[in-house]
Amino acid sequence: MLNQMPVCLLNKNVVRKAIGADAIVTFDQPFINNYYAHFDELQERLDTMTINLPIPFSKSGLPTLMQPAEILSERL
């Protein structure tokens, strides 16, 4: 059995009916660190893939990654 870390996707775009997730909440700090270390490259690749797509797909963006404690502190 694989040791998998729990992940939660948060989407604030429900009202706008846009695609994607605003945030990914995970305990996996190495994943978060790697994501932000390569964020600019990932954003550039996403922009290249979506530039010719119709809206809302062409407006896609990368989500924020955070630990559960961060999301809880935002809500207090």
C-alpha positions in Angstrom: 0.0 0.0 0.0 1.3 3.4 -1.0 1.8 6.0 1.7 -0.3 8.9 0.3 -0.7 12.3 1.9 -4.2 13.7 2.1 -4.9 16.6 -0.2 -7.8 19.0 -0.2 -8.8 21.2 -3.2 -10.5 24.5 -2.5 -12.4 26.4 -5.1 -13.7 29.9 -4.6 -14.7 30.1 -8.3 -18.1 28.4 -7.9 -20.0 31.7 -8.4 -18.1 32.7 -11.5 -18.4 29.1 -12.9 -14.7 29.1 -13.8 -12.5 26.1 -13.9 -9.9 24.8 -11.5 -9.1 25.2 -7.8 -7.8 28.2 -5.9 -5.8 26.3 -3.4 -4.5 22.8 -2.6 -4.1 22.0 1.1 -1.6 19.3 1.9 0.7 18.2 4.7 3.4 17.4 2.1 5.9 20.3 2.7 8.5 19.0 0.2 5.8 19.1 -2.5 4.9 22.7 -1.5 8.6 23.7 -1.6 9.2 22.1 -5.0 6.0 23.6 -6.4 7.1 27.2 -5.4 10.7 26.6 -6.5 9.4 25.8 -10.0 6.3 28.1 -10.0 7.5 30.5 -12.7 8.3 27.6 -15.1 5.0 25.9 -14.3 3.1 29.1 -14.9 4.9 29.7 -18.2 4.0 26.2 -19.4 0.4 26.6 -18.4 0.2 29.9 -20.2 1.7 28.3 -23.4 -0.8 25.5 -23.3 -3.9 27.7 -22.7 -3.1 30.9 -24.7 -5.3 29.9 -27.7 -8.1 28.3 -25.8 -11.5 30.0 -25.3 -12.4 31.7 -22.0 -12.5 30.5 -19.2 -9.8 28.0 -20.2 -7.4 30.7 -21.4 -7.7 32.4 -18.0 -6.5 29.4 -16.1 -4.0 29.9 -13.3 -2.1 27.8 -10.9 -3.5 27.2 -7.4 -1.9 28.3 -4.1 -0.4 25.4 -2.1 -0.6 25.5 1.7 -0.6 23.5 4.8 -3.8 22.9 6.8 -2.6 25.3 9.6 -2.3 28.1 7.0 -5.9 27.8 5.8 -7.2 27.6 9.4 -5.3 30.8 10.4 -6.9 32.6 7.4 -10.3 31.7 8.6 -9.9 32.8 12.2 
